[in-house]
Amino acid sequence: LLSEIDLAREFRHIYEYIEALPEDLKAPRELYEERLAVCKNCGELLSGMCKKCGCYVEMRAAVKTHYCPAVHKKW
């Protein structure tokens, strides 16, 4: 439940996941930042999560083969 989650710990896990991605799977830093900039301006972003699919956008954007889940992909 959300009321039982240690948010600081969860955010650390997200960044640990991103850091641990193998380099061949990781999006280049510039691409990652471009993707996040698009997400920041999207109406489907809610507290770091995509309302279309429920992912944390930072995790999705970090993988070079992932893409925006919207019907009309934004990246």
CHARMM internal coordinates of N, CA and C (Angstrom, degrees):
IC EDIT
DIST 1 N 1 CA 1.4351
DIST 1 CA 1 C 1.5266
ANGL 1 N 1 CA 1 C 110.14
DIST 1 C 2 N 1.3178
ANGL 1 CA 1 C 2 N 116.30
DIHE 1 N 1 CA 1 C 2 N 146.29
DIST 2 N 2 CA 1.4621
ANGL 1 C 2 N 2 CA 120.28
DIHE 1 CA 1 C 2 N 2 CA 179.12
DIST 2 CA 2 C 1.5181
ANGL 2 N 2 CA 2 C 112.32
DIHE 1 C 2 N 2 CA 2 C -56.42
DIST 2 C 3 N 1.3167
ANGL 2 CA 2 C 3 N 116.55
DIHE 2 N 2 CA 2 C 3 N -37.42
DIST 3 N 3 CA 1.4677
ANGL 2 C 3 N 3 CA 119.98
DIHE 2 CA 2 C 3 N 3 CA -178.19
DIST 3 CA 3 C 1.5240
ANGL 3 N 3 CA 3 C 112.54
DIHE 2 C 3 N 3 CA 3 C -66.63
DIST 3 C 4 N 1.3300
ANGL 3 CA 3 C 4 N 117.39
DIHE 3 N 3 CA 3 C 4 N -14.92
DIST 4 N 4 CA 1.4616
ANGL 3 C 4 N 4 CA 121.37
DIHE 3 CA 3 C 4 N 4 CA -178.08
DIST 4 CA 4 C 1.5278
ANGL 4 N 4 CA 4 C 113.50
DIHE 3 C 4 N 4 CA 4 C -106.49
DIST 4 C 5 N 1.3079
ANGL 4 CA 4 C 5 N 117.09
DIHE 4 N 4 CA 4 C 5 N 0.65
DIST 5 N 5 CA 1.4608
ANGL 4 C 5 N 5 CA 120.82
DIHE 4 CA 4 C 5 N 5 CA -176.71
DIST 5 CA 5 C 1.5180
ANGL 5 N 5 CA 5 C 110.71
DIHE 4 C 5 N 5 CA 5 C -85.47
DIST 5 C 6 N 1.3105
ANGL 5 CA 5 C 6 N 115.35
DIHE 5 N 5 CA 5 C 6 N 135.23
DIST 6 N 6 CA 1.4694
ANGL 5 C 6 N 6 CA 122.26
DIHE 5 CA 5 C 6 N 6 CA 171.97
DIST 6 CA 6 C 1.5262
ANGL 6 N 6 CA 6 C 105.35
DIHE 5 C 6 N 6 CA 6 C -87.26
DIST 6 C 7 N 1.3380
ANGL 6 CA 6 C 7 N 116.29
DIHE 6 N 6 CA 6 C 7 N 98.21
DIST 7 N 7 CA 1.4645
ANGL 6 C 7 N 7 CA 121.22
DIHE 6 CA 6 C 7 N 7 CA -173.24
DIST 7 CA 7 C 1.5190
ANGL 7 N 7 CA 7 C 113.00
DIHE 6 C 7 N 7 CA 7 C -60.31
DIST 7 C 8 N 1.2906
ANGL 7 CA 7 C 8 N 118.24
DIHE 7 N 7 CA 7 C 8 N -40.33
DIST 8 N 8 CA 1.4655
ANGL 7 C 8 N 8 CA 120.57
DIHE 7 CA 7 C 8 N 8 CA 179.74
DIST 8 CA 8 C 1.5229
ANGL 8 N 8 CA 8 C 110.05
DIHE 7 C 8 N 8 CA 8 C -60.63
DIST 8 C 9 N 1.3020
ANGL 8 CA 8 C 9 N 116.78
DIHE 8 N 8 CA 8 C 9 N -41.44
DIST 9 N 9 CA 1.4730
ANGL 8 C 9 N 9 CA 121.57
DIHE 8 CA 8 C 9 N 9 CA 179.15
DIST 9 CA 9 C 1.5196
ANGL 9 N 9 CA 9 C 110.46
DIHE 8 C 9 N 9 CA 9 C -66.08
DIST 9 C 10 N 1.3198
ANGL 9 CA 9 C 10 N 116.98
DIHE 9 N 9 CA 9 C 10 N -42.81
DIST 10 N 10 CA 1.4648
ANGL 9 C 10 N 10 CA 120.66
DIHE 9 CA 9 C 10 N 10 CA 179.94
DIST 10 CA 10 C 1.5248
ANGL 10 N 10 CA 10 C 110.98
DIHE 9 C 10 N 10 CA 10 C -63.14
DIST 10 C 11 N 1.3298
ANGL 10 CA 10 C 11 N 117.11
DIHE 10 N 10 CA 10 C 11 N -42.09
DIST 11 N 11 CA 1.4610
ANGL 10 C 11 N 11 CA 120.19
DIHE 10 CA 10 C 11 N 11 CA 178.75
DIST 11 CA 11 C 1.5256
ANGL 11 N 11 CA 11 C 110.54
DIHE 10 C 11 N 11 CA 11 C -64.57
DIST 11 C 12 N 1.3228
ANGL 11 CA 11 C 12 N 117.13
DIHE 11 N 11 CA 11 C 12 N -38.52
DIST 12 N 12 CA 1.4716
ANGL 11 C 12 N 12 CA 119.67
DIHE 11 CA 11 C 12 N 12 CA 176.04
DIST 12 CA 12 C 1.5129
ANGL 12 N 12 CA 12 C 110.27
DIHE 11 C 12 N 12 CA 12 C -60.22
DIST 12 C 13 N 1.3358
ANGL 12 CA 12 C 13 N 117.75
DIHE 12 N 12 CA 12 C 13 N -40.87
DIST 13 N 13 CA 1.4674
ANGL 12 C 13 N 13 CA 121.65
DIHE 12 CA 12 C 13 N 13 CA 179.37
DIST 13 CA 13 C 1.5271
ANGL 13 N 13 CA 13 C 111.15
DIHE 12 C 13 N 13 CA 13 C -62.41
DIST 13 C 14 N 1.3156
ANGL 13 CA 13 C 14 N 116.37
DIHE 13 N 13 CA 13 C 14 N -39.53
DIST 14 N 14 CA 1.4692
ANGL 13 C 14 N 14 CA 120.31
DIHE 13 CA 13 C 14 N 14 CA 179.18
DIST 14 CA 14 C 1.5239
ANGL 14 N 14 CA 14 C 109.69
DIHE 13 C 14 N 14 CA 14 C -61.59
DIST 14 C 15 N 1.3188
ANGL 14 CA 14 C 15 N 116.89
DIHE 14 N 14 CA 14 C 15 N -49.14
DIST 15 N 15 CA 1.4616
ANGL 14 C 15 N 15 CA 120.04
DIHE 14 CA 14 C 15 N 15 CA -178.81
DIST 15 CA 15 C 1.5246
ANGL 15 N 15 CA 15 C 111.91
DIHE 14 C 15 N 15 CA 15 C -68.88
DIST 15 C 16 N 1.3225
ANGL 15 CA 15 C 16 N 118.45
DIHE 15 N 15 CA 15 C 16 N -32.41
DIST 16 N 16 CA 1.4670
ANGL 15 C 16 N 16 CA 121.39
DIHE 15 CA 15 C 16 N 16 CA 174.46
DIST 16 CA 16 C 1.5241
ANGL 16 N 16 CA 16 C 110.45
DIHE 15 C 16 N 16 CA 16 C -65.23
DIST 16 C 17 N 1.3317
ANGL 16 CA 16 C 17 N 116.79
DIHE 16 N 16 CA 16 C 17 N -40.04
DIST 17 N 17 CA 1.4646
ANGL 16 C 17 N 17 CA 121.11
DIHE 16 CA 16 C 17 N 17 CA 176.65
DIST 17 CA 17 C 1.5247
ANGL 17 N 17 CA 17 C 110.22
DIHE 16 C 17 N 17 CA 17 C -59.73
DIST 17 C 18 N 1.3242
ANGL 17 CA 17 C 18 N 116.30
DIHE 17 N 17 CA 17 C 18 N -47.60
DIST 18 N 18 CA 1.4612
ANGL 17 C 18 N 18 CA 121.06
DIHE 17 CA 17 C 18 N 18 CA -178.34
DIST 18 CA 18 C 1.5273
ANGL 18 N 18 CA 18 C 110.31
DIHE 17 C 18 N 18 CA 18 C -62.63
DIST 18 C 19 N 1.3148
ANGL 18 CA 18 C 19 N 117.09
DIHE 18 N 18 CA 18 C 19 N -45.63
DIST 19 N 19 CA 1.4651
ANGL 18 C 19 N 19 CA 120.95
DIHE 18 CA 18 C 19 N 19 CA -179.97
DIST 19 CA 19 C 1.5273
ANGL 19 N 19 CA 19 C 111.90
DIHE 18 C 19 N 19 CA 19 C -63.43
DIST 19 C 20 N 1.3250
ANGL 19 CA 19 C 20 N 117.27
DIHE 19 N 19 CA 19 C 20 N -33.33
DIST 20 N 20 CA 1.4611
ANGL 19 C 20 N 20 CA 121.54
DIHE 19 CA 19 C 20 N 20 CA -176.27
DIST 20 CA 20 C 1.5340
ANGL 20 N 20 CA 20 C 113.72
DIHE 19 C 20 N 20 CA 20 C -82.57
DIST 20 C 21 N 1.3150
ANGL 20 CA 20 C 21 N 117.01
DIHE 20 N 20 CA 20 C 21 N -7.72
DIST 21 N 21 CA 1.4611
ANGL 20 C 21 N 21 CA 118.54
DIHE 20 CA 20 C 21 N 21 CA 179.15
DIST 21 CA 21 C 1.5248
ANGL 21 N 21 CA 21 C 110.32
DIHE 20 C 21 N 21 CA 21 C -59.88
DIST 21 C 22 N 1.3153
ANGL 21 CA 21 C 22 N 117.35
DIHE 21 N 21 CA 21 C 22 N 136.59
DIST 22 N 22 CA 1.4659
ANGL 21 C 22 N 22 CA 119.34
DIHE 21 CA 21 C 22 N 22 CA 175.04
DIST 22 CA 22 C 1.5349
ANGL 22 N 22 CA 22 C 109.52
DIHE 21 C 22 N 22 CA 22 C -61.01
DIST 22 C 23 N 1.3018
ANGL 22 CA 22 C 23 N 116.82
DIHE 22 N 22 CA 22 C 23 N 142.97
DIST 23 N 23 CA 1.4609
ANGL 22 C 23 N 23 CA 121.46
DIHE 22 CA 22 C 23 N 23 CA -176.10
DIST 23 CA 23 C 1.5305
ANGL 23 N 23 CA 23 C 112.63
DIHE 22 C 23 N 23 CA 23 C -57.09
DIST 23 C 24 N 1.3297
ANGL 23 CA 23 C 24 N 117.52
DIHE 23 N 23 CA 23 C 24 N -32.13
DIST 24 N 24 CA 1.4674
ANGL 23 C 24 N 24 CA 119.37
DIHE 23 CA 23 C 24 N 24 CA -179.05
DIST 24 CA 24 C 1.5288
ANGL 24 N 24 CA 24 C 112.13
DIHE 23 C 24 N 24 CA 24 C -72.73
DIST 24 C 25 N 1.3191
ANGL 24 CA 24 C 25 N 118.45
DIHE 24 N 24 CA 24 C 25 N -15.18
DIST 25 N 25 CA 1.4666
ANGL 24 C 25 N 25 CA 122.09
DIHE 24 CA 24 C 25 N 25 CA 177.25
DIST 25 CA 25 C 1.5271
ANGL 25 N 25 CA 25 C 112.27
DIHE 24 C 25 N 25 CA 25 C -100.09
DIST 25 C 26 N 1.3183
ANGL 25 CA 25 C 26 N 116.09
DIHE 25 N 25 CA 25 C 26 N -21.10
DIST 26 N 26 CA 1.4593
ANGL 25 C 26 N 26 CA 121.44
DIHE 25 CA 25 C 26 N 26 CA -173.10
DIST 26 CA 26 C 1.5289
ANGL 26 N 26 CA 26 C 111.12
DIHE 25 C 26 N 26 CA 26 C -77.82
DIST 26 C 27 N 1.3285
ANGL 26 CA 26 C 27 N 115.37
DIHE 26 N 26 CA 26 C 27 N 135.38
DIST 27 N 27 CA 1.4619
ANGL 26 C 27 N 27 CA 120.50
DIHE 26 CA 26 C 27 N 27 CA 174.80
DIST 27 CA 27 C 1.5252
ANGL 27 N 27 CA 27 C 109.01
DIHE 26 C 27 N 27 CA 27 C -68.04
DIST 27 C 28 N 1.3289
ANGL 27 CA 27 C 28 N 117.44
DIHE 27 N 27 CA 27 C 28 N 143.16
DIST 28 N 28 CA 1.4678
ANGL 27 C 28 N 28 CA 118.84
DIHE 27 CA 27 C 28 N 28 CA 174.90
DIST 28 CA 28 C 1.5282
ANGL 28 N 28 CA 28 C 110.02
DIHE 27 C 28 N 28 CA 28 C -57.76
DIST 28 C 29 N 1.3094
ANGL 28 CA 28 C 29 N 116.59
DIHE 28 N 28 CA 28 C 29 N 149.14
DIST 29 N 29 CA 1.4705
ANGL 28 C 29 N 29 CA 122.20
DIHE 28 CA 28 C 29 N 29 CA -175.15
DIST 29 CA 29 C 1.5339
ANGL 29 N 29 CA 29 C 111.90
DIHE 28 C 29 N 29 CA 29 C -52.69
DIST 29 C 30 N 1.3227
ANGL 29 CA 29 C 30 N 117.27
DIHE 29 N 29 CA 29 C 30 N -43.91
DIST 30 N 30 CA 1.4674
ANGL 29 C 30 N 30 CA 120.95
DIHE 29 CA 29 C 30 N 30 CA -178.97
DIST 30 CA 30 C 1.5305
ANGL 30 N 30 CA 30 C 111.12
DIHE 29 C 30 N 30 CA 30 C -61.74
DIST 30 C 31 N 1.3261
ANGL 30 CA 30 C 31 N 117.06
DIHE 30 N 30 CA 30 C 31 N -43.87
DIST 31 N 31 CA 1.4643
ANGL 30 C 31 N 31 CA 121.61
DIHE 30 CA 30 C 31 N 31 CA 178.78
DIST 31 CA 31 C 1.5298
ANGL 31 N 31 CA 31 C 110.17
DIHE 30 C 31 N 31 CA 31 C -64.40
DIST 31 C 32 N 1.3172
ANGL 31 CA 31 C 32 N 116.38
DIHE 31 N 31 CA 31 C 32 N -43.63
DIST 32 N 32 CA 1.4638
ANGL 31 C 32 N 32 CA 122.19
DIHE 31 CA 31 C 32 N 32 CA 178.20
DIST 32 CA 32 C 1.5297
ANGL 32 N 32 CA 32 C 110.32
DIHE 31 C 32 N 32 CA 32 C -56.58
DIST 32 C 33 N 1.3224
ANGL 32 CA 32 C 33 N 116.62
DIHE 32 N 32 CA 32 C 33 N -48.24
DIST 33 N 33 CA 1.4644
ANGL 32 C 33 N 33 CA 121.36
DIHE 32 CA 32 C 33 N 33 CA -179.74
DIST 33 CA 33 C 1.5290
ANGL 33 N 33 CA 33 C 111.46
DIHE 32 C 33 N 33 CA 33 C -65.03
DIST 33 C 34 N 1.3377
ANGL 33 CA 33 C 34 N 117.60
DIHE 33 N 33 CA 33 C 34 N -39.22
DIST 34 N 34 CA 1.4693
ANGL 33 C 34 N 34 CA 121.10
DIHE 33 CA 33 C 34 N 34 CA 177.53
DIST 34 CA 34 C 1.5305
ANGL 34 N 34 CA 34 C 110.26
DIHE 33 C 34 N 34 CA 34 C -61.99
DIST 34 C 35 N 1.3095
ANGL 34 CA 34 C 35 N 116.41
DIHE 34 N 34 CA 34 C 35 N -44.28
DIST 35 N 35 CA 1.4688
ANGL 34 C 35 N 35 CA 120.99
DIHE 34 CA 34 C 35 N 35 CA 179.46
DIST 35 CA 35 C 1.5222
ANGL 35 N 35 CA 35 C 110.76
DIHE 34 C 35 N 35 CA 35 C -61.41
DIST 35 C 36 N 1.3296
ANGL 35 CA 35 C 36 N 116.57
DIHE 35 N 35 CA 35 C 36 N -45.87
DIST 36 N 36 CA 1.4654
ANGL 35 C 36 N 36 CA 119.85
DIHE 35 CA 35 C 36 N 36 CA -179.56
DIST 36 CA 36 C 1.5219
ANGL 36 N 36 CA 36 C 111.37
DIHE 35 C 36 N 36 CA 36 C -63.94
DIST 36 C 37 N 1.3172
ANGL 36 CA 36 C 37 N 117.46
DIHE 36 N 36 CA 36 C 37 N -35.28
DIST 37 N 37 CA 1.4661
ANGL 36 C 37 N 37 CA 120.69
DIHE 36 CA 36 C 37 N 37 CA 177.75
DIST 37 CA 37 C 1.5262
ANGL 37 N 37 CA 37 C 110.26
DIHE 36 C 37 N 37 CA 37 C -62.55
DIST 37 C 38 N 1.3237
ANGL 37 CA 37 C 38 N 116.87
DIHE 37 N 37 CA 37 C 38 N -39.68
DIST 38 N 38 CA 1.4643
ANGL 37 C 38 N 38 CA 120.84
DIHE 37 CA 37 C 38 N 38 CA 177.56
DIST 38 CA 38 C 1.5233
ANGL 38 N 38 CA 38 C 109.38
DIHE 37 C 38 N 38 CA 38 C -65.77
DIST 38 C 39 N 1.3176
ANGL 38 CA 38 C 39 N 116.91
DIHE 38 N 38 CA 38 C 39 N -44.92
DIST 39 N 39 CA 1.4645
ANGL 38 C 39 N 39 CA 120.91
DIHE 38 CA 38 C 39 N 39 CA -179.27
DIST 39 CA 39 C 1.5264
ANGL 39 N 39 CA 39 C 111.57
DIHE 38 C 39 N 39 CA 39 C -62.87
DIST 39 C 40 N 1.3272
ANGL 39 CA 39 C 40 N 117.15
DIHE 39 N 39 CA 39 C 40 N -39.21
DIST 40 N 40 CA 1.4667
ANGL 39 C 40 N 40 CA 120.58
DIHE 39 CA 39 C 40 N 40 CA -179.44
DIST 40 CA 40 C 1.5224
ANGL 40 N 40 CA 40 C 111.95
DIHE 39 C 40 N 40 CA 40 C -60.29
DIST 40 C 41 N 1.3124
ANGL 40 CA 40 C 41 N 116.67
DIHE 40 N 40 CA 40 C 41 N -27.93
DIST 41 N 41 CA 1.4666
ANGL 40 C 41 N 41 CA 121.24
DIHE 40 CA 40 C 41 N 41 CA -178.64
DIST 41 CA 41 C 1.5224
ANGL 41 N 41 CA 41 C 113.04
DIHE 40 C 41 N 41 CA 41 C -99.52
DIST 41 C 42 N 1.3084
ANGL 41 CA 41 C 42 N 116.78
DIHE 41 N 41 CA 41 C 42 N 10.23
DIST 42 N 42 CA 1.4711
ANGL 41 C 42 N 42 CA 121.64
DIHE 41 CA 41 C 42 N 42 CA -177.56
DIST 42 CA 42 C 1.5352
ANGL 42 N 42 CA 42 C 110.08
DIHE 41 C 42 N 42 CA 42 C -95.20
DIST 42 C 43 N 1.3012
ANGL 42 CA 42 C 43 N 116.25
DIHE 42 N 42 CA 42 C 43 N 137.67
DIST 43 N 43 CA 1.4553
ANGL 42 C 43 N 43 CA 121.90
DIHE 42 CA 42 C 43 N 43 CA 177.81
DIST 43 CA 43 C 1.5171
ANGL 43 N 43 CA 43 C 113.86
DIHE 42 C 43 N 43 CA 43 C -69.95
DIST 43 C 44 N 1.3190
ANGL 43 CA 43 C 44 N 117.09
DIHE 43 N 43 CA 43 C 44 N -8.99
DIST 44 N 44 CA 1.4677
ANGL 43 C 44 N 44 CA 121.20
DIHE 43 CA 43 C 44 N 44 CA -179.87
DIST 44 CA 44 C 1.5270
ANGL 44 N 44 CA 44 C 112.85
DIHE 43 C 44 N 44 CA 44 C -92.79
DIST 44 C 45 N 1.3353
ANGL 44 CA 44 C 45 N 117.45
DIHE 44 N 44 CA 44 C 45 N 3.67
DIST 45 N 45 CA 1.4644
ANGL 44 C 45 N 45 CA 121.29
DIHE 44 CA 44 C 45 N 45 CA -179.98
DIST 45 CA 45 C 1.5243
ANGL 45 N 45 CA 45 C 109.68
DIHE 44 C 45 N 45 CA 45 C -88.73
DIST 45 C 46 N 1.3168
ANGL 45 CA 45 C 46 N 116.63
DIHE 45 N 45 CA 45 C 46 N 129.79
DIST 46 N 46 CA 1.4578
ANGL 45 C 46 N 46 CA 122.67
DIHE 45 CA 45 C 46 N 46 CA 179.28
DIST 46 CA 46 C 1.5207
ANGL 46 N 46 CA 46 C 108.86
DIHE 45 C 46 N 46 CA 46 C -138.49
DIST 46 C 47 N 1.3056
ANGL 46 CA 46 C 47 N 116.78
DIHE 46 N 46 CA 46 C 47 N 107.75
DIST 47 N 47 CA 1.4728
ANGL 46 C 47 N 47 CA 122.14
DIHE 46 CA 46 C 47 N 47 CA 178.13
DIST 47 CA 47 C 1.5238
ANGL 47 N 47 CA 47 C 112.22
DIHE 46 C 47 N 47 CA 47 C 52.49
DIST 47 C 48 N 1.3236
ANGL 47 CA 47 C 48 N 116.27
DIHE 47 N 47 CA 47 C 48 N 43.15
DIST 48 N 48 CA 1.4568
ANGL 47 C 48 N 48 CA 120.99
DIHE 47 CA 47 C 48 N 48 CA 177.91
DIST 48 CA 48 C 1.5127
ANGL 48 N 48 CA 48 C 114.90
DIHE 47 C 48 N 48 CA 48 C 84.03
DIST 48 C 49 N 1.3319
ANGL 48 CA 48 C 49 N 116.69
DIHE 48 N 48 CA 48 C 49 N -2.71
DIST 49 N 49 CA 1.4596
ANGL 48 C 49 N 49 CA 120.79
DIHE 48 CA 48 C 49 N 49 CA -179.32
DIST 49 CA 49 C 1.5215
ANGL 49 N 49 CA 49 C 110.66
DIHE 48 C 49 N 49 CA 49 C -110.52
DIST 49 C 50 N 1.3127
ANGL 49 CA 49 C 50 N 115.12
DIHE 49 N 49 CA 49 C 50 N 146.97
DIST 50 N 50 CA 1.4578
ANGL 49 C 50 N 50 CA 121.90
DIHE 49 CA 49 C 50 N 50 CA 176.02
DIST 50 CA 50 C 1.5282
ANGL 50 N 50 CA 50 C 108.48
DIHE 49 C 50 N 50 CA 50 C -84.26
DIST 50 C 51 N 1.3225
ANGL 50 CA 50 C 51 N 116.57
DIHE 50 N 50 CA 50 C 51 N 124.45
DIST 51 N 51 CA 1.4664
ANGL 50 C 51 N 51 CA 119.99
DIHE 50 CA 50 C 51 N 51 CA 179.49
DIST 51 CA 51 C 1.5189
ANGL 51 N 51 CA 51 C 111.82
DIHE 50 C 51 N 51 CA 51 C -72.93
DIST 51 C 52 N 1.3247
ANGL 51 CA 51 C 52 N 118.29
DIHE 51 N 51 CA 51 C 52 N -16.29
DIST 52 N 52 CA 1.4676
ANGL 51 C 52 N 52 CA 121.28
DIHE 51 CA 51 C 52 N 52 CA 178.21
DIST 52 CA 52 C 1.5262
ANGL 52 N 52 CA 52 C 111.67
DIHE 51 C 52 N 52 CA 52 C -72.18
DIST 52 C 53 N 1.3355
ANGL 52 CA 52 C 53 N 115.92
DIHE 52 N 52 CA 52 C 53 N -41.88
DIST 53 N 53 CA 1.4702
ANGL 52 C 53 N 53 CA 118.06
DIHE 52 CA 52 C 53 N 53 CA -174.41
DIST 53 CA 53 C 1.5265
ANGL 53 N 53 CA 53 C 114.49
DIHE 52 C 53 N 53 CA 53 C -126.55
DIST 53 C 54 N 1.3368
ANGL 53 CA 53 C 54 N 117.33
DIHE 53 N 53 CA 53 C 54 N -13.76
DIST 54 N 54 CA 1.4601
ANGL 53 C 54 N 54 CA 119.94
DIHE 53 CA 53 C 54 N 54 CA 178.98
DIST 54 CA 54 C 1.5187
ANGL 54 N 54 CA 54 C 115.17
DIHE 53 C 54 N 54 CA 54 C 88.54
DIST 54 C 55 N 1.3379
ANGL 54 CA 54 C 55 N 116.76
DIHE 54 N 54 CA 54 C 55 N 3.05
DIST 55 N 55 CA 1.4683
ANGL 54 C 55 N 55 CA 118.80
DIHE 54 CA 54 C 55 N 55 CA -179.70
DIST 55 CA 55 C 1.5151
ANGL 55 N 55 CA 55 C 110.48
DIHE 54 C 55 N 55 CA 55 C -80.14
DIST 55 C 56 N 1.3288
ANGL 55 CA 55 C 56 N 115.21
DIHE 55 N 55 CA 55 C 56 N 161.48
DIST 56 N 56 CA 1.4571
ANGL 55 C 56 N 56 CA 120.25
DIHE 55 CA 55 C 56 N 56 CA 167.02
DIST 56 CA 56 C 1.5187
ANGL 56 N 56 CA 56 C 105.60
DIHE 55 C 56 N 56 CA 56 C -82.16
DIST 56 C 57 N 1.3173
ANGL 56 CA 56 C 57 N 116.91
DIHE 56 N 56 CA 56 C 57 N 121.38
DIST 57 N 57 CA 1.4632
ANGL 56 C 57 N 57 CA 120.19
DIHE 56 CA 56 C 57 N 57 CA -172.39
DIST 57 CA 57 C 1.5281
ANGL 57 N 57 CA 57 C 112.03
DIHE 56 C 57 N 57 CA 57 C -61.34
DIST 57 C 58 N 1.3097
ANGL 57 CA 57 C 58 N 118.67
DIHE 57 N 57 CA 57 C 58 N -30.80
DIST 58 N 58 CA 1.4604
ANGL 57 C 58 N 58 CA 119.87
DIHE 57 CA 57 C 58 N 58 CA 179.00
DIST 58 CA 58 C 1.5243
ANGL 58 N 58 CA 58 C 111.63
DIHE 57 C 58 N 58 CA 58 C -64.88
DIST 58 C 59 N 1.3228
ANGL 58 CA 58 C 59 N 117.28
DIHE 58 N 58 CA 58 C 59 N -34.44
DIST 59 N 59 CA 1.4633
ANGL 58 C 59 N 59 CA 120.22
DIHE 58 CA 58 C 59 N 59 CA 177.33
DIST 59 CA 59 C 1.5256
ANGL 59 N 59 CA 59 C 110.75
DIHE 58 C 59 N 59 CA 59 C -71.67
DIST 59 C 60 N 1.3145
ANGL 59 CA 59 C 60 N 117.34
DIHE 59 N 59 CA 59 C 60 N -42.74
DIST 60 N 60 CA 1.4660
ANGL 59 C 60 N 60 CA 121.11
DIHE 59 CA 59 C 60 N 60 CA 179.96
DIST 60 CA 60 C 1.5187
ANGL 60 N 60 CA 60 C 110.42
DIHE 59 C 60 N 60 CA 60 C -65.29
DIST 60 C 61 N 1.3289
ANGL 60 CA 60 C 61 N 116.47
DIHE 60 N 60 CA 60 C 61 N -45.31
DIST 61 N 61 CA 1.4654
ANGL 60 C 61 N 61 CA 120.77
DIHE 60 CA 60 C 61 N 61 CA -176.94
DIST 61 CA 61 C 1.5252
ANGL 61 N 61 CA 61 C 112.36
DIHE 60 C 61 N 61 CA 61 C -66.04
DIST 61 C 62 N 1.3140
ANGL 61 CA 61 C 62 N 118.13
DIHE 61 N 61 CA 61 C 62 N -23.51
DIST 62 N 62 CA 1.4610
ANGL 61 C 62 N 62 CA 122.12
DIHE 61 CA 61 C 62 N 62 CA -176.62
DIST 62 CA 62 C 1.5257
ANGL 62 N 62 CA 62 C 113.21
DIHE 61 C 62 N 62 CA 62 C -74.00
DIST 62 C 63 N 1.3215
ANGL 62 CA 62 C 63 N 117.98
DIHE 62 N 62 CA 62 C 63 N -19.61
DIST 63 N 63 CA 1.4663
ANGL 62 C 63 N 63 CA 121.29
DIHE 62 CA 62 C 63 N 63 CA -177.89
DIST 63 CA 63 C 1.5270
ANGL 63 N 63 CA 63 C 108.78
DIHE 62 C 63 N 63 CA 63 C -98.34
DIST 63 C 64 N 1.3306
ANGL 63 CA 63 C 64 N 116.19
DIHE 63 N 63 CA 63 C 64 N 120.85
DIST 64 N 64 CA 1.4641
ANGL 63 C 64 N 64 CA 119.39
DIHE 63 CA 63 C 64 N 64 CA -171.60
DIST 64 CA 64 C 1.5177
ANGL 64 N 64 CA 64 C 113.93
DIHE 63 C 64 N 64 CA 64 C -62.59
DIST 64 C 65 N 1.3078
ANGL 64 CA 64 C 65 N 119.90
DIHE 64 N 64 CA 64 C 65 N -26.13
DIST 65 N 65 CA 1.4700
ANGL 64 C 65 N 65 CA 121.27
DIHE 64 CA 64 C 65 N 65 CA -178.84
DIST 65 CA 65 C 1.5221
ANGL 65 N 65 CA 65 C 113.28
DIHE 64 C 65 N 65 CA 65 C -89.90
DIST 65 C 66 N 1.3305
ANGL 65 CA 65 C 66 N 117.36
DIHE 65 N 65 CA 65 C 66 N -4.80
DIST 66 N 66 CA 1.4641
ANGL 65 C 66 N 66 CA 119.93
DIHE 65 CA 65 C 66 N 66 CA 177.94
DIST 66 CA 66 C 1.5178
ANGL 66 N 66 CA 66 C 109.82
DIHE 65 C 66 N 66 CA 66 C -81.94
DIST 66 C 67 N 1.3070
ANGL 66 CA 66 C 67 N 115.77
DIHE 66 N 66 CA 66 C 67 N 163.58
DIST 67 N 67 CA 1.4563
ANGL 66 C 67 N 67 CA 121.00
DIHE 66 CA 66 C 67 N 67 CA -177.15
DIST 67 CA 67 C 1.5181
ANGL 67 N 67 CA 67 C 109.51
DIHE 66 C 67 N 67 CA 67 C -146.94
DIST 67 C 68 N 1.3226
ANGL 67 CA 67 C 68 N 115.88
DIHE 67 N 67 CA 67 C 68 N 168.34
DIST 68 N 68 CA 1.4571
ANGL 67 C 68 N 68 CA 122.20
DIHE 67 CA 67 C 68 N 68 CA 177.32
DIST 68 CA 68 C 1.5314
ANGL 68 N 68 CA 68 C 108.84
DIHE 67 C 68 N 68 CA 68 C -62.94
DIST 68 C 69 N 1.3386
ANGL 68 CA 68 C 69 N 118.00
DIHE 68 N 68 CA 68 C 69 N 134.11
DIST 69 N 69 CA 1.4728
ANGL 68 C 69 N 69 CA 120.22
DIHE 68 CA 68 C 69 N 69 CA -178.01
DIST 69 CA 69 C 1.5280
ANGL 69 N 69 CA 69 C 114.89
DIHE 68 C 69 N 69 CA 69 C -82.22
DIST 69 C 70 N 1.3227
ANGL 69 CA 69 C 70 N 118.34
DIHE 69 N 69 CA 69 C 70 N -1.76
DIST 70 N 70 CA 1.4576
ANGL 69 C 70 N 70 CA 120.70
DIHE 69 CA 69 C 70 N 70 CA -179.80
DIST 70 CA 70 C 1.5337
ANGL 70 N 70 CA 70 C 110.80
DIHE 69 C 70 N 70 CA 70 C -64.75
DIST 70 C 71 N 1.3094
ANGL 70 CA 70 C 71 N 116.55
DIHE 70 N 70 CA 70 C 71 N 154.15
DIST 71 N 71 CA 1.4778
ANGL 70 C 71 N 71 CA 121.24
DIHE 70 CA 70 C 71 N 71 CA 177.72
DIST 71 CA 71 C 1.5231
ANGL 71 N 71 CA 71 C 109.34
DIHE 70 C 71 N 71 CA 71 C -55.12
DIST 71 C 72 N 1.3114
ANGL 71 CA 71 C 72 N 116.32
DIHE 71 N 71 CA 71 C 72 N -47.04
DIST 72 N 72 CA 1.4701
ANGL 71 C 72 N 72 CA 122.08
DIHE 71 CA 71 C 72 N 72 CA 175.68
DIST 72 CA 72 C 1.5237
ANGL 72 N 72 CA 72 C 106.97
DIHE 71 C 72 N 72 CA 72 C -101.15
DIST 72 C 73 N 1.3313
ANGL 72 CA 72 C 73 N 115.38
DIHE 72 N 72 CA 72 C 73 N 91.04
DIST 73 N 73 CA 1.4547
ANGL 72 C 73 N 73 CA 122.25
DIHE 72 CA 72 C 73 N 73 CA -174.23
DIST 73 CA 73 C 1.5266
ANGL 73 N 73 CA 73 C 112.08
DIHE 72 C 73 N 73 CA 73 C -50.96
DIST 73 C 74 N 1.3258
ANGL 73 CA 73 C 74 N 115.52
DIHE 73 N 73 CA 73 C 74 N 133.33
DIST 74 N 74 CA 1.4577
ANGL 73 C 74 N 74 CA 120.71
DIHE 73 CA 73 C 74 N 74 CA 179.45
DIST 74 CA 74 C 1.5215
ANGL 74 N 74 CA 74 C 111.40
DIHE 73 C 74 N 74 CA 74 C -94.53
DIST 74 C 75 N 1.3191
ANGL 74 CA 74 C 75 N 116.57
DIHE 74 N 74 CA 74 C 75 N -17.97
DIST 75 N 75 CA 1.4688
ANGL 74 C 75 N 75 CA 122.63
DIHE 74 CA 74 C 75 N 75 CA 173.02
DIST 75 CA 75 C 1.5136
ANGL 75 N 75 CA 75 C 109.13
DIHE 74 C 75 N 75 CA 75 C -157.42
END
COOR INIT
IC SEED 1 N 1 CA 1 C
IC BUILD
